[in-house]
Amino acid sequence: MTCADCLESLGAYIDGELPAEEAAAIEQHLETCADCSAAHRRLIATSSRIKAGLMRYEAPDVLKARIRASLADTREAPDQRALVPLQGGRAWPRMVAAAAVVAIVSSGLTFAALRERAPSNSTEQQVLASHIRSLIPGHLTDVASNNQHNVKPWFNGRVNMSPDVPRLDSLGFPLIGGRLDYIDGRNVAVVVYMRRQHVINVFSWPASGAPEQVAKSSSSNGYHLLRARHNGLDVWIVSDLNEAELKDFARLLMP
């Protein structure tokens, strides 16, 4: 098994979706390949971090009491003209309404908590969140190809402006593919490259203003973000690759 085959199947392997023979081949490859083994560990760690960061909230006691009271009412003689009774005397419409209240309140609590924690630069955080989400197995690309003549045309009709997709394989940044994402209320193009086992996501969407060099750089949770405006596009580059190499990549991408 080659490294390319192993990396392509890592997501399905972690999710336990591969046939036994293929899974055994990947296990054998991981035992002998340090790079693929490191990529495997990073994917598992990223998935665990995301799951650990999920926020869960319980409904307030007052709401719980109201729901219990509503369900208790259904055990009394219901109005047959207004309700369709189920076995045990429970009324489906009221149960649906109670479940809807729980969902709405829970969603509201989650939204309020997230809003309180929202950073000042929401675009940057959306881009970073999308990058981290893409590392979950099966989320990295919608079109997987190392040929820019396959990746660039795929964006036609899906975004307002198709991004540049240069081949940088000979310079150590192989093209992996592309996908469609959603940032700041718009569909955006994401072109995916690799540097050794580091994923590089390049987000872009139409922007106004004159072309400029990489204008901003920042870091968060071990990831580096570069922002630039190039050929009429607002471009964000995100990776856990070291900042120096990521800036080298940006100069190659936007000469």
C-alpha positions as CSV (number, residue, x, y, z in Angstrom):
1,M,0.0,0.0,0.0
2,T,1.3,3.5,-0.9
3,C,1.2,6.5,1.3
4,A,-1.3,8.2,-1.0
5,D,-3.7,5.2,-0.7
6,C,-3.3,5.1,3.0
7,L,-4.0,8.8,3.5
8,E,-7.1,8.6,1.2
9,S,-8.5,5.8,3.3
10,L,-7.6,7.0,6.8
11,G,-11.0,8.6,7.4
12,A,-12.9,5.4,6.6
13,Y,-10.4,3.4,8.6
14,I,-10.9,5.5,11.7
15,D,-14.7,5.3,11.3
16,G,-14.4,1.5,11.0
17,E,-16.0,1.5,7.5
18,L,-13.3,-0.5,5.6
19,P,-13.4,-4.3,4.8
20,A,-11.2,-6.4,7.1
21,E,-8.5,-7.0,4.5
22,E,-8.1,-3.3,3.6
23,A,-8.1,-2.3,7.3
24,A,-5.4,-4.9,8.0
25,A,-3.3,-3.5,5.1
26,I,-3.6,0.0,6.5
27,E,-2.6,-1.2,10.0
28,Q,0.4,-2.9,8.5
29,H,1.3,0.3,6.6
30,L,0.9,2.5,9.7
31,E,3.3,0.2,11.6
32,T,6.1,0.9,9.0
33,C,5.4,4.5,7.9
34,A,6.1,7.3,10.4
35,D,4.5,10.0,8.3
36,C,1.2,8.2,7.8
37,S,1.2,7.1,11.4
38,A,1.6,10.8,12.5
39,A,-1.3,11.8,10.2
40,H,-3.4,9.0,11.7
41,R,-2.6,10.3,15.2
42,R,-3.4,13.9,14.2
43,L,-6.8,13.0,12.8
44,I,-7.8,11.1,15.9
45,A,-6.6,13.9,18.2
46,T,-8.5,16.5,16.1
47,S,-11.7,14.5,16.2
48,S,-11.3,14.1,20.0
49,R,-10.7,17.8,20.5
50,I,-13.9,18.7,18.5
51,K,-16.0,16.2,20.5
52,A,-14.6,17.4,23.8
53,G,-15.4,21.0,22.9
54,L,-19.1,20.3,22.2
55,M,-21.3,22.3,24.5
56,R,-24.4,20.7,26.1
57,Y,-27.1,22.4,28.1
58,E,-30.0,21.1,30.1
59,A,-33.5,22.7,30.0
60,P,-34.3,24.9,33.0
61,D,-36.2,23.3,35.9
62,V,-39.2,25.6,35.2
63,L,-39.4,24.4,31.6
64,K,-39.1,20.8,32.7
65,A,-42.0,21.3,35.1
66,R,-44.1,22.8,32.4
67,I,-43.4,19.9,30.1
68,R,-44.3,17.4,32.8
69,A,-47.5,19.2,33.5
70,S,-48.4,19.3,29.8
71,L,-47.7,15.5,29.4
72,A,-49.7,14.8,32.6
73,D,-52.7,16.7,31.2
74,T,-52.8,14.3,28.2
75,R,-53.4,11.4,30.6
76,E,-56.7,13.0,31.5
77,A,-59.8,12.7,29.3
78,P,-58.7,14.5,26.1
79,D,-61.0,16.3,23.7
80,Q,-61.5,13.8,20.9
81,R,-62.4,16.5,18.5
82,A,-59.1,18.2,18.8
83,L,-56.6,15.3,19.6
84,V,-55.7,12.0,18.0
85,P,-55.1,9.7,21.0
86,L,-52.3,7.1,21.0
87,Q,-52.0,3.9,23.1
88,G,-51.9,4.8,26.8
89,G,-54.0,7.9,26.3
90,R,-51.2,10.2,25.2
91,A,-52.0,12.9,22.7
92,W,-49.5,13.2,19.8
93,P,-50.0,16.9,19.1
94,R,-49.2,17.9,22.6
95,M,-46.2,15.6,22.7
96,V,-44.9,17.1,19.5
97,A,-45.5,20.6,20.8
98,A,-43.6,19.8,24.0
99,A,-40.7,18.4,22.1
100,A,-40.6,21.4,19.9
101,V,-40.4,23.7,23.0
102,V,-37.4,21.7,24.3
103,A,-35.7,22.0,20.9
104,I,-36.3,25.7,20.6
105,V,-35.3,26.6,24.1
106,S,-32.2,24.4,23.9
107,S,-31.2,26.0,20.6
108,G,-31.8,29.4,22.1
109,L,-29.6,28.6,25.1
110,T,-26.8,27.3,22.8
111,F,-27.0,30.3,20.5
112,A,-26.9,32.7,23.5
113,A,-23.8,31.0,24.9
114,L,-22.0,30.9,21.6
115,R,-22.9,34.6,21.0
116,E,-21.4,35.5,24.4
117,R,-18.2,33.7,23.4
118,A,-18.1,35.0,19.9
119,P,-14.7,36.7,19.1
120,S,-14.4,40.2,17.5
121,N,-13.2,38.8,14.2
122,S,-16.1,36.4,13.3
123,T,-14.8,35.8,9.8
124,E,-11.5,34.6,11.1
125,Q,-13.2,32.3,13.5
126,Q,-15.5,30.9,10.8
127,V,-12.5,30.2,8.6
128,L,-10.6,28.5,11.4
129,A,-13.7,26.5,12.4
130,S,-14.2,25.3,8.8
131,H,-10.5,24.3,8.6
132,I,-10.7,22.2,11.8
133,R,-14.0,20.7,10.6
134,S,-12.4,19.7,7.3
135,L,-9.9,17.5,9.2
136,I,-12.7,15.2,10.3
137,P,-12.5,12.2,8.1
138,G,-14.6,12.6,4.9
139,H,-14.9,16.4,5.1
140,L,-11.7,17.5,3.4
141,T,-12.7,17.5,-0.3
142,D,-15.7,17.4,-2.5
143,V,-13.6,16.9,-5.5
144,A,-10.4,14.9,-4.9
145,S,-7.8,15.4,-7.6
146,N,-4.2,16.6,-8.0
147,N,-5.0,18.0,-11.5
148,Q,-5.9,21.7,-11.6
149,H,-7.9,21.1,-14.8
150,N,-10.3,18.9,-12.8
151,V,-10.4,21.1,-9.6
152,K,-10.8,24.6,-11.1
153,P,-13.7,23.8,-13.5
154,W,-15.5,22.0,-10.6
155,F,-16.2,25.4,-9.0
156,N,-17.9,26.8,-12.1
157,G,-21.5,27.5,-11.2
158,R,-21.0,26.8,-7.5
159,V,-19.3,30.1,-6.6
160,N,-19.3,33.6,-8.1
161,M,-15.7,33.5,-9.0
162,S,-13.6,30.4,-9.7
163,P,-10.2,30.5,-7.7
164,D,-6.8,30.1,-9.1
165,V,-5.6,26.5,-8.8
166,P,-1.8,26.4,-9.5
167,R,0.1,23.1,-9.5
168,L,2.8,23.4,-6.8
169,D,3.8,19.7,-6.6
170,S,7.3,20.3,-7.7
171,L,7.8,22.9,-5.0
172,G,6.6,20.6,-2.2
173,F,3.0,21.6,-2.0
174,P,0.9,19.0,-3.8
175,L,-2.7,19.8,-4.8
176,I,-5.2,17.5,-3.1
177,G,-8.6,18.8,-4.4
178,G,-11.3,21.3,-3.5
179,R,-14.6,21.7,-1.8
180,L,-17.5,24.2,-1.3
181,D,-17.8,25.9,2.1
182,Y,-20.0,28.6,3.7
183,I,-18.5,31.7,5.3
184,D,-20.2,35.0,6.2
185,G,-23.4,34.0,4.5
186,R,-21.9,33.1,1.1
187,N,-20.6,30.1,-0.7
188,V,-16.8,30.1,-0.9
189,A,-14.3,28.0,-2.7
190,V,-11.7,26.1,-0.8
191,V,-8.6,24.6,-2.6
192,V,-6.7,22.1,-0.6
193,Y,-2.9,21.5,-0.6
194,M,-0.5,19.4,1.5
195,R,2.9,20.0,2.9
196,R,4.3,16.7,4.1
197,Q,1.3,15.6,6.3
198,H,0.0,19.2,7.0
199,V,-3.2,20.2,5.4
200,I,-3.4,23.7,3.9
201,N,-6.9,25.1,3.2
202,V,-7.1,28.1,0.8
203,F,-10.4,29.9,1.2
204,S,-11.4,32.6,-1.4
205,W,-14.3,34.7,-2.4
206,P,-14.8,37.9,-4.5
207,A,-13.5,41.1,-2.8
208,S,-13.2,44.7,-3.8
209,G,-10.1,46.8,-3.6
210,A,-6.6,46.8,-5.1
211,P,-4.3,43.8,-5.0
212,E,-2.1,43.6,-2.0
213,Q,0.5,41.3,-0.4
214,V,-0.2,39.1,2.6
215,A,-1.6,41.8,4.9
216,K,-2.4,39.9,8.1
217,S,-1.2,36.9,9.9
218,S,-2.5,35.4,13.2
219,S,-2.4,32.2,15.2
220,S,-5.0,30.3,17.2
221,N,-5.0,26.9,18.9
222,G,-1.9,25.8,17.1
223,Y,-3.1,26.9,13.6
224,H,-1.7,29.8,11.5
225,L,-3.9,32.0,9.3
226,L,-2.8,34.3,6.5
227,R,-5.1,36.8,4.8
228,A,-4.5,38.5,1.5
229,R,-6.3,40.1,-1.5
230,H,-5.2,38.7,-4.8
231,N,-6.7,38.9,-8.4
232,G,-10.0,40.2,-7.1
233,L,-10.4,37.6,-4.4
234,D,-10.2,37.8,-0.6
235,V,-8.0,34.9,0.3
236,W,-7.5,33.1,3.7
237,I,-4.8,30.4,4.1
238,V,-5.0,28.1,7.1
239,S,-2.8,25.3,8.3
240,D,-0.9,23.9,11.3
241,L,2.2,24.1,9.2
242,N,4.9,26.4,10.7
243,E,4.3,30.0,9.9
244,A,7.5,30.5,7.8
245,E,6.7,27.7,5.4
246,L,3.1,28.8,5.2
247,K,4.2,32.3,4.2
248,D,6.5,30.6,1.6
249,F,3.5,28.8,0.3
250,A,1.5,32.1,0.1
251,R,4.2,33.7,-2.0
252,L,4.1,30.8,-4.4
253,L,0.4,30.8,-4.5
254,M,0.1,34.5,-5.1
255,P,3.3,35.6,-6.8
